[in-house]
């Protein structure tokens, strides 16, 4: 039996909207390319790398924060929303990135961090002076309990209480992340107005959309009620944050009204795109609410795979079934790796064949209904970097060592030239994070010269996807299959593509449904182009095949 879970790509917006089904390439600017020799990637380096990115065949780029920041959380602690940190360059550099990207046919998406700022932001400096200044209520301040303890039991993501005592105010302020990242009071209309002005600033500068970071942390329960315990077994706990159900320090229902204001602002600049980052153990309801009805955001960034220790067919089926394509539903975005999560190929390679696993991951990611997001280096098959404790930079990795892989291993420098110092990332003697020597073997120049490389495969696969629009904007129908086999059809008016994957550890026996029609091979995890459709699937293999006449 086949199950149509999304039969029509047209929901809240026209199926011709540029972002619908677009492939986005995420750039972590500190680690992408350094042009001034300080060991830190910069905007000029992004401009230099745009030809390479365009050559992959993607549709746009997402640039992680480059705003003025003390870099305690490497840009996600913003000290000036409308400034560029000198370590990344100047506005002239940024304008060059936008201009060149657009000339190459690439859209430009940037992060917006509306949940919190740096404690060095001018807004916070004014807010903490006293309880009567014009920005006194721009952050989340609260009196201590009678015994001097914090106002609630809320825990921060990075460990310890989410409340920090502040001497000048004689109050606690809320910080869901580092103590140096005070939470904005987004319930305050003036704060919302200021953030919307920030959005207009960057939209007027030519950006094509925003990824909205930590969006479900942007509003709290004004009554400051305690969170209930999660009941998580202690062997699964890595930080106190895990031990609570985050019922009151995030996910307030009033967030959606703010999102409608964001949408109204974006509508002043037609053709722009918004995607929400919504984390947590059960984010689906918020993802749906944040993208509902065509009057909020366009898409939500799916976390189903980012921390999954295994890639399984049941996991993918369950994720796909969450997005039915019904009227008014938003559009999903998918990522297997990013700057916050250990690289997927390291998490999911079972038999040591990382090249095959990398290609299978790309084949699957690019077949899902939604927007695939490729993290820099994923097209090279780059594994998680090894970073010694003494070289760690990430505060979360340091706090949780050695119980998690941390984030630094996913942020090590991009290898460009195998024979160059620092693999061509920088001519500095020392880079902000050390290059993993293993990554030199994955360098862009080495793979560009090898038609059998993962990079060459990624380029051919993206080209094949463009030739079959059903893979980008078509509906999706899940087909009956054994537990470890994932099979579905992508279909639009121009044709149908069968996508099949064996995500188990044993050979798979599955045949396409009788009556489906002749199949023409498009790609496997090792090959892009015509050939015979596999009759049996070895573990960790898959294929795309065009259905003749469909």
C-alpha positions as CSV (number, residue, x, y, z in Angstrom):
1,X,0.0,0.0,0.0
2,X,1.2,3.5,-0.9
3,X,0.6,6.4,1.4
4,X,0.5,9.9,-0.1
5,X,1.8,12.2,2.6
6,X,2.1,15.3,0.5
7,X,0.5,15.3,-2.9
8,X,0.8,19.0,-3.8
9,X,3.7,21.3,-3.3
10,X,1.5,24.4,-3.4
11,X,0.5,25.4,0.1
12,X,1.0,28.8,1.6
13,X,2.9,30.2,-1.3
14,X,3.2,29.7,-5.0
15,X,5.2,26.6,-6.0
16,X,7.2,29.0,-8.2
17,X,8.6,30.8,-5.2
18,X,12.4,30.6,-5.5
19,X,12.9,29.0,-2.1
20,X,10.5,26.1,-2.5
21,X,12.7,23.1,-2.8
22,X,15.9,25.3,-3.0
23,X,19.2,23.7,-1.9
24,X,20.9,26.0,0.6
25,X,24.7,25.8,1.4
26,X,25.5,26.8,5.0
27,X,28.7,28.8,5.5
28,X,30.2,29.1,9.0
29,X,32.3,32.2,8.2
30,X,35.0,31.8,10.9
31,X,36.0,28.5,9.3
32,X,35.3,29.0,5.6
33,X,38.2,31.0,4.2
34,X,40.7,33.5,5.7
35,X,42.0,36.2,3.4
36,X,43.9,38.6,5.8
37,X,46.1,36.0,7.6
38,X,44.6,36.4,11.1
39,X,43.5,32.8,11.2
40,X,39.8,33.6,11.1
41,X,37.6,33.2,8.1
42,X,36.1,36.4,6.7
43,X,33.6,37.9,4.4
44,X,36.2,38.4,1.7
45,X,36.9,34.7,1.9
46,X,33.2,34.0,1.3
47,X,33.3,36.2,-1.8
48,X,36.3,34.2,-3.0
49,X,34.6,31.0,-2.4
50,X,31.3,31.8,-4.1
51,X,32.4,30.5,-7.5
52,X,33.1,27.2,-5.9
53,X,29.7,27.2,-4.2
54,X,27.9,28.2,-7.4
55,X,29.7,25.4,-9.2
56,X,28.2,22.9,-6.8
57,X,24.8,23.7,-8.2
58,X,23.0,25.0,-5.1
59,X,20.5,27.8,-5.1
60,X,21.6,29.9,-2.2
61,X,23.8,30.4,0.8
62,X,23.1,30.8,4.5
63,X,25.8,32.7,6.4
64,X,26.1,32.2,10.1
65,X,26.5,35.4,12.2
66,X,29.2,37.9,11.3
67,X,27.8,40.8,13.4
68,X,29.7,42.8,16.0
69,X,30.3,40.5,18.9
70,X,32.8,39.7,21.7
71,X,32.7,36.1,20.3
72,X,32.1,34.4,23.5
73,X,29.6,32.3,21.5
74,X,31.2,33.1,18.2
75,X,28.7,35.6,16.8
76,X,25.5,34.3,18.4
77,X,26.2,36.8,21.1
78,X,25.4,40.0,19.1
79,X,26.7,43.3,20.4
80,X,25.4,45.3,17.4
81,X,22.8,43.9,15.1
82,X,23.6,46.4,12.4
83,X,27.3,46.2,12.6
84,X,29.9,43.8,11.1
85,X,32.6,42.5,13.4
86,X,36.1,43.7,12.3
87,X,37.3,40.1,12.4
88,X,35.0,39.4,9.4
89,X,35.6,42.6,7.5
90,X,33.6,45.6,6.4
91,X,30.3,46.5,4.9
92,X,32.1,46.8,1.6
93,X,33.1,43.2,1.9
94,X,29.5,42.2,2.8
95,X,28.1,44.2,-0.1
96,X,30.6,42.4,-2.4
97,X,29.3,39.0,-1.2
98,X,25.7,39.9,-1.9
99,X,26.6,41.5,-5.3
100,X,28.7,38.5,-6.4
101,X,26.2,35.9,-5.1
102,X,23.4,37.5,-7.0
103,X,25.5,37.7,-10.2
104,X,26.1,33.9,-9.8
105,X,22.4,33.2,-9.3
106,X,22.7,32.5,-5.6
107,X,20.4,33.9,-2.9
108,X,21.8,35.1,0.4
109,X,20.3,34.2,3.7
110,X,21.7,35.4,7.0
111,X,21.1,34.6,10.6
112,X,19.0,36.8,12.9
113,X,19.3,36.3,16.7
114,X,16.1,37.7,18.3
115,X,16.2,35.7,21.5
116,X,19.1,37.3,23.2
117,X,22.1,39.7,22.8
118,X,25.5,40.0,24.2
119,X,25.9,41.7,27.5
120,X,28.0,44.2,25.6
121,X,25.1,45.4,23.5
122,X,24.2,49.0,24.1
123,X,20.6,48.0,24.9
124,X,21.7,45.9,27.8
125,X,24.2,48.4,29.1
126,X,21.4,50.9,29.3
127,X,18.9,48.4,30.7
128,X,21.1,47.3,33.6
129,X,21.7,50.9,34.9
130,X,18.5,51.1,36.9
131,X,14.9,50.2,36.9
132,X,13.5,53.4,35.4
133,X,15.6,54.0,32.2
134,X,13.9,53.9,28.8
135,X,15.2,50.3,28.2
136,X,14.7,49.0,31.7
137,X,12.1,46.5,30.5
138,X,14.0,45.4,27.3
139,X,15.5,42.4,29.0
140,X,14.0,39.8,31.4
141,X,14.6,41.1,34.9
142,X,13.2,39.7,38.1
143,X,13.7,40.1,41.9
144,X,15.2,37.3,43.9
145,X,13.1,35.1,46.1
146,X,13.0,36.1,49.8
147,X,16.0,33.9,50.5
148,X,18.0,35.5,47.7
149,X,17.8,32.5,45.3
150,X,16.8,32.9,41.6
151,X,13.3,33.7,40.6
152,X,12.6,30.2,39.2
153,X,14.3,26.8,38.7
154,X,15.0,27.4,35.0
155,X,18.3,26.0,33.7
156,X,20.5,27.3,31.0
157,X,21.5,25.3,27.9
158,X,25.2,25.6,28.8
159,X,24.7,24.4,32.4
160,X,23.7,26.0,35.7
161,X,20.9,28.4,36.5
162,X,19.4,30.5,33.7
163,X,19.4,33.4,36.1
164,X,22.4,35.7,36.8
165,X,22.5,38.2,39.6
166,X,23.3,41.8,38.5
167,X,24.6,44.2,41.0
168,X,23.7,47.5,39.4
169,X,20.0,46.5,39.1
170,X,19.9,44.4,42.3
171,X,17.9,41.9,40.2
172,X,18.5,38.7,38.3
173,X,18.4,38.6,34.5
174,X,17.5,35.6,32.4
175,X,20.0,34.0,30.1
176,X,19.0,30.7,28.4
177,X,22.5,30.3,27.1
178,X,25.8,31.9,28.4
179,X,25.6,34.4,31.3
180,X,27.0,36.9,28.8
181,X,23.9,36.4,26.6
182,X,21.0,38.1,28.4
183,X,17.5,37.3,27.0
184,X,15.6,40.0,25.4
185,X,12.1,40.7,26.6
186,X,10.4,40.1,23.3
187,X,7.0,40.5,24.9
188,X,7.8,44.2,24.9
189,X,6.4,45.9,21.8
190,X,9.3,48.4,21.7
191,X,11.8,45.5,21.6
192,X,9.8,43.9,18.7
193,X,9.9,47.2,16.8
194,X,13.6,47.5,17.3
195,X,14.2,44.0,16.0
196,X,11.9,44.6,13.0
197,X,14.0,47.6,12.2
198,X,17.1,45.4,12.2
199,X,15.4,43.1,9.7
200,X,14.6,46.1,7.5
201,X,18.2,47.2,7.7
202,X,19.5,43.9,6.2
203,X,16.7,43.4,3.8
204,X,17.4,46.9,2.4
205,X,21.0,45.8,2.0
206,X,19.9,43.1,-0.4
207,X,19.7,39.9,1.6
208,X,17.1,37.4,0.4
209,X,16.0,36.0,3.7
210,X,16.7,35.0,7.3
211,X,17.3,32.0,9.4
212,X,15.8,32.9,12.8
213,X,18.0,31.5,15.5
214,X,16.7,29.9,18.7
215,X,13.3,31.3,17.9
216,X,11.3,29.3,20.5
217,X,13.5,30.8,23.2
218,X,12.3,34.3,22.3
219,X,9.5,34.6,24.9
220,X,9.1,33.3,28.4
221,X,6.3,32.8,30.9
222,X,5.9,36.2,32.6
223,X,4.7,34.5,35.8
224,X,8.1,32.8,36.0
225,X,6.7,29.4,37.0
226,X,9.0,26.5,37.7
227,X,9.6,24.0,35.0
228,X,8.6,20.4,35.9
229,X,11.2,17.6,35.9
230,X,11.7,15.7,32.7
231,X,12.3,12.3,34.4
232,X,15.2,11.7,32.1
233,X,17.4,8.8,33.4
234,X,20.6,10.1,34.8
235,X,22.7,8.1,32.5
236,X,21.3,10.1,29.6
237,X,21.8,13.5,31.3
238,X,24.8,15.6,30.2
239,X,23.6,18.9,31.8
240,X,21.0,20.1,34.2
241,X,19.0,21.6,31.3
242,X,18.1,18.0,30.2
243,X,16.4,17.4,33.6
244,X,13.5,19.8,33.0
245,X,10.6,20.0,30.6
246,X,11.1,23.5,29.2
247,X,7.5,24.5,29.6
248,X,7.9,28.0,30.9
249,X,11.3,29.4,29.9
250,X,10.5,29.1,26.2
251,X,7.8,28.4,23.7
252,X,5.3,31.0,24.9
253,X,2.1,31.1,22.7
254,X,2.5,34.8,22.0
255,X,5.6,34.1,19.8
256,X,3.3,33.5,16.9
257,X,1.9,37.0,17.0
258,X,5.4,38.4,16.8
259,X,6.1,36.1,13.8
260,X,3.1,37.6,12.0
261,X,4.7,41.0,12.5
262,X,8.0,39.6,11.1
263,X,6.0,38.3,8.1
264,X,4.4,41.7,7.5
265,X,7.9,43.3,7.6
266,X,9.3,40.7,5.1
267,X,6.3,41.4,2.8
268,X,7.6,44.9,2.4
269,X,10.4,43.3,0.5
270,X,8.8,40.8,-1.9
271,X,10.4,37.4,-2.6
272,X,12.2,37.0,0.7
273,X,12.4,33.8,2.7
274,X,12.3,32.9,6.4
275,X,13.2,29.7,8.1
276,X,12.9,29.1,11.9
277,X,15.3,27.2,14.1
278,X,13.1,25.4,16.6
279,X,15.0,23.0,18.9
280,X,13.9,20.8,21.7
281,X,12.8,17.2,22.2
282,X,9.3,17.6,20.6
283,X,9.5,20.7,18.3
284,X,6.9,19.6,15.7
285,X,3.9,21.5,17.1
286,X,5.9,24.7,17.2
287,X,7.4,24.2,13.8
288,X,3.8,23.8,12.4
289,X,2.5,26.8,14.4
290,X,5.4,29.0,13.3
291,X,4.8,28.3,9.6
292,X,1.0,28.0,9.5
293,X,-1.3,29.7,7.2
294,X,1.0,31.7,5.0
295,X,1.0,34.6,7.4
296,X,4.0,33.7,9.6
297,X,7.2,32.1,8.4
298,X,7.9,30.1,5.3
299,X,9.7,27.1,6.7
300,X,11.0,25.5,9.8
301,X,14.5,23.9,10.3
302,X,14.1,20.3,11.2
303,X,16.2,18.8,14.0
304,X,15.1,15.2,13.5
305,X,18.5,14.2,12.1
306,X,21.0,16.6,13.6
307,X,21.6,14.6,16.7
308,X,20.3,11.2,15.7
309,X,23.0,8.6,16.5
310,X,21.8,6.4,13.6
311,X,20.1,7.0,10.3
312,X,17.2,4.5,10.0
313,X,14.3,4.0,7.7
314,X,11.7,4.3,10.5
315,X,13.2,7.7,11.6
316,X,13.0,9.1,8.0
317,X,9.5,7.7,7.5
318,X,8.3,9.3,10.8
319,X,9.9,12.6,9.9
320,X,8.4,12.7,6.4
321,X,4.9,11.8,7.7
322,X,4.9,14.8,10.0
323,X,4.6,17.1,7.0
324,X,1.4,16.1,5.1
325,X,1.2,19.0,2.7
326,X,-2.2,20.0,3.8
327,X,-3.6,23.5,3.1
328,X,-2.0,26.1,5.3
329,X,1.0,23.9,6.3
330,X,4.5,25.4,6.2
331,X,7.4,24.0,4.2
332,X,10.1,21.9,5.9
333,X,13.8,22.4,5.7
334,X,16.2,19.5,6.3
335,X,19.8,19.3,7.5
336,X,21.9,16.3,8.5
337,X,24.8,18.4,9.8
338,X,25.4,22.0,10.9
339,X,27.7,24.1,13.1
340,X,26.0,22.9,16.3
341,X,25.9,19.1,15.7
342,X,28.6,16.5,15.1
343,X,28.9,15.8,11.4
344,X,26.5,13.1,10.2
345,X,29.0,11.0,8.4
346,X,30.8,10.4,11.6
347,X,27.6,9.6,13.5
348,X,26.2,7.3,10.8
349,X,29.0,5.4,9.2
350,X,28.7,1.8,10.5
351,X,31.2,-0.2,8.4
352,X,34.0,2.3,8.0
353,X,33.2,3.2,4.4
354,X,32.8,7.0,5.0
355,X,32.8,7.8,1.3
356,X,29.8,5.6,0.6
357,X,28.0,6.9,3.7
358,X,28.6,10.5,2.6
359,X,27.2,9.9,-0.8
360,X,24.2,8.0,0.6
361,X,23.5,10.9,2.9
362,X,23.6,13.4,0.0
363,X,21.3,11.1,-2.1
364,X,18.8,10.9,0.7
365,X,19.0,14.6,1.8
366,X,18.4,15.8,-1.8
367,X,15.4,13.6,-2.3
368,X,13.4,14.8,0.7
369,X,10.4,17.0,0.2
370,X,11.5,20.4,1.5
371,X,14.6,22.5,1.4
372,X,17.9,20.6,1.8
373,X,20.6,22.4,3.7
374,X,24.2,21.3,3.0
375,X,26.7,22.3,5.7
376,X,30.1,23.4,4.4
377,X,32.4,20.4,3.9
378,X,29.4,17.9,3.7
379,X,29.9,17.9,-0.1
380,X,33.5,16.7,0.5
381,X,32.5,13.9,2.9
382,X,34.3,15.8,5.7
383,X,34.2,13.8,9.0
384,X,34.0,15.3,12.4
385,X,37.3,17.0,13.2
386,X,39.4,15.8,16.1
387,X,40.0,18.6,18.6
388,X,42.1,18.1,21.7
389,X,40.8,19.5,25.0
390,X,43.5,22.1,25.2
391,X,42.5,23.4,21.7
392,X,38.7,23.6,22.4
393,X,37.0,27.0,21.9
394,X,33.4,26.1,22.3
395,X,32.1,26.8,25.8
396,X,29.6,24.0,25.6
397,X,32.3,21.5,24.5
398,X,34.5,22.6,27.4
399,X,31.7,22.4,29.9
400,X,30.6,18.9,28.9
401,X,34.0,17.3,28.1
402,X,34.3,14.4,27.4
403,X,30.7,13.3,27.4
404,X,29.7,14.9,24.1
405,X,31.5,15.3,20.8
406,X,30.9,19.1,21.2
407,X,30.6,21.6,18.4
408,X,34.2,22.5,17.7
409,X,34.8,19.3,15.7
410,X,32.1,20.4,13.2
411,X,33.6,23.9,13.0
412,X,37.2,23.2,12.1
413,X,38.6,25.0,9.0
414,X,37.5,24.1,5.5
415,X,40.4,22.4,3.6
416,X,40.9,24.0,0.2
417,X,44.4,22.9,-0.9
418,X,46.0,19.7,0.1
419,X,49.6,20.8,-0.2
420,X,49.3,24.3,1.2
421,X,49.8,25.5,4.8
422,X,46.6,25.1,6.8
423,X,45.2,23.3,3.8
424,X,44.7,26.6,2.0
425,X,42.3,28.0,4.6
426,X,44.7,30.6,5.9
427,X,48.4,31.6,5.7
428,X,48.4,32.2,9.5
429,X,50.7,30.1,11.6
430,X,47.8,29.3,13.9
431,X,44.1,29.4,13.1
432,X,41.3,30.0,15.5
433,X,40.6,26.3,15.6
434,X,43.3,23.9,14.6
435,X,42.9,22.1,11.3
436,X,42.5,18.3,11.7
437,X,45.4,16.9,9.6
438,X,43.0,14.1,8.4
439,X,41.0,16.7,6.6
440,X,43.8,17.6,4.3
441,X,43.0,14.4,2.4
442,X,39.5,15.8,1.7
443,X,40.7,19.1,0.3
444,X,38.7,20.8,-2.5
445,X,41.6,20.9,-5.0
446,X,42.3,17.2,-4.6
447,X,38.7,16.2,-5.1
448,X,38.1,18.7,-7.9
449,X,40.8,16.9,-9.9
450,X,39.2,13.5,-9.3
451,X,36.0,12.6,-11.2
452,X,35.4,9.7,-8.7
453,X,35.5,12.0,-5.6
454,X,32.6,12.8,-3.3
455,X,32.8,16.4,-4.5
456,X,32.4,15.4,-8.1
457,X,29.5,13.1,-7.1
458,X,27.8,15.9,-5.2
459,X,28.0,18.2,-8.3
460,X,26.6,15.5,-10.6
461,X,23.8,14.7,-8.1
462,X,22.8,18.3,-7.8
463,X,22.7,18.6,-11.6
464,X,20.5,15.5,-11.8
465,X,18.1,17.0,-9.2
466,X,17.7,20.1,-11.3
467,X,16.8,18.0,-14.3
468,X,14.0,16.4,-12.4
469,X,11.8,19.1,-10.7
470,X,9.7,16.4,-8.9
471,X,12.7,16.0,-6.5
472,X,12.5,19.7,-5.6
473,X,8.8,20.7,-5.6
474,X,6.9,17.4,-6.2
475,X,4.6,15.6,-3.8
476,X,5.7,12.6,-1.9
477,X,4.2,9.1,-1.5
478,X,5.6,6.6,0.8
479,X,5.6,3.0,-0.5
480,X,5.2,-0.2,1.5
481,X,8.6,-1.8,2.2
482,X,10.4,-3.9,4.8
483,X,11.5,-2.1,8.0
484,X,15.0,-1.2,6.9
485,X,14.0,-0.2,3.3
486,X,12.8,3.3,2.7
487,X,11.0,3.8,-0.6
488,X,8.9,6.7,-1.9
489,X,7.8,8.5,-5.1
490,X,8.4,12.2,-5.8
491,X,5.9,13.4,-8.4
492,X,4.9,16.6,-10.2
493,X,3.2,17.4,-13.5
494,X,6.5,16.8,-15.4
495,X,7.2,13.3,-14.0
496,X,7.8,10.8,-11.2
497,X,11.0,9.7,-9.5
498,X,11.3,6.6,-7.4
499,X,13.7,6.9,-4.4
500,X,14.8,3.8,-2.6
501,X,17.3,3.3,0.2
502,X,18.5,0.4,2.3
503,X,19.3,2.0,5.7
504,X,19.8,-1.3,7.5
505,X,22.8,-3.5,8.1
506,X,21.8,-6.5,6.0
507,X,21.0,-6.9,2.2
508,X,17.5,-5.7,1.3
509,X,15.0,-7.5,-0.8
510,X,12.5,-5.1,-2.3
511,X,11.0,-4.6,-5.7
512,X,9.0,-1.6,-7.1
513,X,5.3,-2.1,-7.1
514,X,3.8,-4.0,-10.1
515,X,2.4,-1.7,-12.6
516,X,4.6,1.3,-11.7
517,X,6.2,1.1,-15.1
518,X,9.7,0.9,-16.6
519,X,12.4,2.6,-14.6
520,X,15.4,4.6,-15.9
521,X,18.2,4.9,-13.4
522,X,19.2,8.5,-12.4
523,X,21.7,8.0,-9.6
524,X,22.9,5.6,-6.9
525,X,25.1,6.3,-3.9
526,X,28.2,5.7,-6.1
527,X,27.1,6.7,-9.5
528,X,25.1,9.5,-11.3
529,X,23.8,8.7,-14.7
530,X,22.1,5.9,-16.7
531,X,22.5,2.3,-15.8
532,X,20.6,-0.7,-14.6
533,X,18.2,-0.3,-11.6
534,X,19.5,-2.5,-8.8
535,X,17.5,-5.7,-8.2
536,X,18.8,-6.0,-4.7
537,X,20.1,-3.4,-2.2
538,X,23.3,-3.9,-0.2
539,X,23.4,-2.2,3.2
540,X,23.9,1.5,3.0
541,X,22.9,1.9,-0.7
542,X,20.1,3.5,-2.6
543,X,19.0,4.9,-5.9
544,X,16.9,7.4,-7.8
545,X,15.0,6.2,-10.9
546,X,12.7,8.0,-13.3
547,X,9.4,6.3,-13.9
548,X,8.9,6.1,-17.6
549,X,5.8,7.8,-18.9
550,X,5.1,9.5,-15.6
